[in-house]
Amino acid sequence: MSKQFLINGKFKNISPFDRAFQYGDGIFRTFVVENKKPRHWKYHYKKIVEDCLAIKIKPPKEKELLSDIHSLFKTNKKAVGKIIISRGISERGYKFNKDILHNRFLIKTKMPSYPKASFKSGVNLFVCKHKLNPSILSGVKHLNRLENIVARQEWTSDQYAEGILLDHDGHVIECISSNIFMRIGKIIYTPKISHVGIKGVTRGLVIRISDQLGFKVKEVTFNLNKLLEADEVFITNSLFGVMQVKKIKNRSWQHQESASLFNQLLENLNS
């Protein structure tokens, strides 16, 4: 059986004293590896560094992470890479020594198989009842994802690809595993990530390249009713890129071209 993970560049067991295991004390990022290379790597590494610094973990060196990826991903076959950076190992209790050394984990899994119809006609979104709570770590992809796990249990039907998450004021924040955008005319709106939510890499890239398609992007606060009035809605993450939404509750949208156009631009960023 081929190796599916590395810890600090080696194939070994995780210690139960690792703070990622004990407290979720760390951060993570997920990305596509194709032809042995991580897609949009410089943007993912930038986020890794930013998130580590946000919770005061010394970031790993880029060359260490790239070396791990090169060691684990031996074939050109497309796969998923997940990097976890934990604060390190400590005894029981929230306190840790100042000289604690972070641990880096690299996990390799199969690339999900997304139905062609999802890209051709769009996907349905479920509106979750669970409301997100404000966090001082807004924007940071830390390991404490219990709110997302609780929300994901709200539906079991395959008819929904994702679930929309709102805050306690009813504002649209994101989806469980992706960011969300809406288009009204030539302006694209996405929730402002200020008190809760994750700033995904693909979210940032869509904001960055929107002007190439003649769109202006605004990060704003809006509720579900405003979302349902949009001309177009799409979601983004690092595995599937951009995917159009075809239905939320009783509101349906016809096929649009924005998602495929954004995916073409994102693909070009790899070349």
N, C-alpha and C positions, 0 to 999 in steps of 0.2 A: 504493500500500500504506500502510495507516495505521501510525502510530508504535506500536511495541510496547515501548519502554523510554525512560527519561529518565535522564540522569546530571547530578546537581546542577541539575535542572529543565530541562535542555536535551537535545536529540537530537544526541548526538555519540559518537565512538568511545571505547572504553576504552583506557587506556594500559597496555602490558604491564608498566610499572613500578609499577602499583597493587599494594599489598600484599595485597589480596584475591586477586589473580591469582597473585602470587608465593608467598604463604605461607598463604592462607586466613585472613588477619589481619582479621577483622571478624565481624559478626553478621548474622542475617537473621530475618525473620518473614513468614509467608504468611497471607493472609486473603481473604475474599470481598468483592467490591465489587458492590453492588446499588443501582440507582437513583442511581449516581454517588457513593454513600456507602460507606465501608469498614465492614463489619459488626464490632460489638464493638470499635470503634476505641480507646476510652479504655483498654481492657485491653491491646490490642496495643501502644499507644504506651508504656504503663507498662513492659511487658516490654522494649521497645526501649531505653528509658532504663536500666533495671536491667542489661541485658546489656552495653550500651556501657560503663557504669561499672565492671562486673566485670572488663573487660579494659582499662580505663583509656583509653577513647576518649571524647572530648567528644560527648555526645549531640546529634543534630540538633534544631532547634527544631520543635515540633509544627506550627506554621503553615507551615513550609517543606514538610514531608511532605504536609500536607493540600493545599497548593497544587499539588504535583506530581501528586497523585491526581486533583485537579480538572482538571488540564491533560491528563492521559493518558486518563482514563475519560470519554469524551464522551457516551456513550449510557446508557440505563437498563438495558441488557442485563447480566445477571449475568455476572461474570468473576472471574478470580483476580488478585490483586495480590501482589507479592512485593517487600519492601523489603530492600535490602542496605546496610549501613553498613560501609565499609572504613576502615581507619586513614588511608589516603591513599597518596600516591606517595612512593617513596624509591628510592635506588640499591640495588644488590645488597648483601645482608647483613642480619642480623636487627636491627641498630641503626637507629634513626630519629631525626631531629631533634626537639627538643622542640616546635618551632613547626609541626609537620606538621599539615595540615588534612585532616579526614576527607572522604570522598566518599560521596554518597548515590545509590543506584541504585533505580529503580522499574521493575519488569517487569510487563507485562500479558500474560496468557495466557487461553486459553479455560477455561471452567468444566468440570471433568470430568463425564462422564455416568455416574452411578452406577445400576446396574440396580435397578429397583423391587423386585425379589425380595430384594435385600440389606437393604432396610428392612422388608420384609414378613416375611421368615423368618429373616434373619440371614446371617452370613458365616462361612466357614471360615478358621482361622488355622493357619499353618505354624510349627513350633517350630524355630528356627534353631540350627545347631550352633555358629556363631560366638558367642563369649562376650565381653561388653563389659568393657573395662578401666576401672579407677578413674581419675578425672580430677579435678584441682583446679578444673576449670571445670564441675563438675557443675551441671546446671540451666540452663546458658547455651547458647543456640542459636547457637553459633559456626559458622564456615564450614567447619571441618574435619569432614566427615561420612563419611570413608572407611570407618569400621566399618559404618555403615548400608549403604553401597554394596556392600561385600563380602558382608554378610549377605543382601542382596536378590538376589544372584546364585545363591542356594542352590536356588531353585525357578523353574520356567518355566510351570507349569500355571496356567490361569485359575481353577482351582477354589479357589485361596487368595487372599483379599483382602489379607492382611497376614501378617507374620512376628513371632513373639514373640521378644524378646531377653532372655537371662538373663545374670547376671554369672558370674564364675568359681566362686562358691559355690553356684550353682544357683538363685539367687533371681530371681524374675520382676522385670524392671525396666520394660519398656515394649514397644511394637511399633516397627517400623522407622520408620513415619511417624505414629504415633499413641500415645496413652496408653491404659492398660488398667485396668479396674475389675472387681471381682467382688462379687456380692451374696450374703450369707448371712443369710437372714431379713430383718430390717429394718436391718441394718448393711451398708454398702458399704465395701469395702476397696480401696485403691489403693496401689501400691508407694511406699514412702518414697524420695524422690529426695534422697539424701545424698552418695553417692560417685560416682554415674554416672547419666546420664539427662537428659531434658528436661522442664521444667515447662511444658506447653502451656497456651495461653490457655483452650481449652475444658475442659481438665482442671480448671483453677482455677475456672471458672464452674460446672461440675458440683458440685464440692465446696461452692461458695458457695450453690447453690440446692437442694441435696438435701433440706434440712429442709422445703421446701415440699411435698415428696412423702412426708414422714414418715420419711425415712431419716436415719441418723446415719453420717457418714463418718469412717473411720480410715485414716491413712497408716501402713502397717506393712510389715514384711518377711515375704515368704512365698515358698514354692517352687512348682514346677509342679504337684506332687501336690495341694497345697492348692487351687490354682486349679481343678483338675479336679473337686474336691469341691463347688464353689460351686453355689448355686441358679441363678445367672445370671451371665453375663460379657458386658461390652460394652466397646467401644473408642471413643475420641474424637479428633477433630482439628478444625481450624478450617474445613475445607472441607465435610465431610459431617456435622459435628455429632456425633451419638451413633448408634452402630450396634451392634445385638446380635450376639453370637457364637453360632453354632448348632453348631459342631463344632471341637474341638481333639483331635488324635489320634483315639482311639476313643471319646471322650466327646462325647455330643450333648445339646443342650438344646432343649426345645420353645419355641415363640414366647412371648415375654413382652412386657409393656407398658411397661417402664421406659424403653427407648430412645425410643419415640415421645413419652412424657410429658416426658422431658427435652428433646427437640427442640422441643416446644411452648413450654416455658418459655424456652428459649434464643431462640426466635423473638420472644417477647414482650419480651426484653431490647433488641431493636432498635427497638421502637416508642416 
